[in-house]
Amino acid sequence: MTKFVLIAALGAIASVSAAGPAAVILGTAGTFAILSKSGIDTVPTSVITGDIGVSPIAAAAITGFNLKLDSTNTSATATQVTGSVYASDYKSPTPAELTVTIGDMETAYTDAATRPTPILDLGEGDLGGLTFVPGLYKFGSDVTVPTDCTINGSSTDTWIFQVTGNLIMAANMRITLIGGAKASNIVWQVAGYVEVLAGAHMEGILLVKTAAHFRTGSSLNGRILAQTAVTLQSSTVTQPTQTDLRRILAQTADILV
């Protein structure tokens, strides 16, 4: 699994000037479009760009994909996935590497959840019509997106949204990025579940304590990193097209030689 060789995060690069909180380090979890501890289910046909993986649960919990193991039995392919599929019961070194990756996901979640001095309860949890400049935002209840909202900032700016309840996006609504803002710099830390209803479009990295549900025709530019299950219904998930270097951590000096 050479995908694990050049991953994980360098921390903030000193020469980069950015507004907003320090980047959340995703580590090896930042190489997955979807990562789950409890399973990934799709109602075909979904379109996923990037790798997907499950651990500690086995490959049987990846349903609706018609997986085909590769010749080494360390990963699989699927017609709905442009990338590779990994599971904890595939051959070594996959299980051990996934254990590290799940640990990185959980560490990133805890980091995002415990950042201090946020802006509290902007819009009382109703994000409809709002524009978010770089910053750390915390909501002590459910968060809803009943109408479109906007995230505005440069390509190096950062956002963290701490949600103690659920995050629910209404059907056919969208989050729009302007000013050069990148999905790879937006983190949604959600203690409850995420539900993106039919036809809606989401942006950012989802660090989810419980489930993530994407309903018919919904889409995400970002990553779903969930500590329980992920369900898709003919959804599109596209990992960020450009790697945020502040999230890439070289695991050894030898890797960069």
Disulfide bonds with the S-S distance in Angstrom:
none
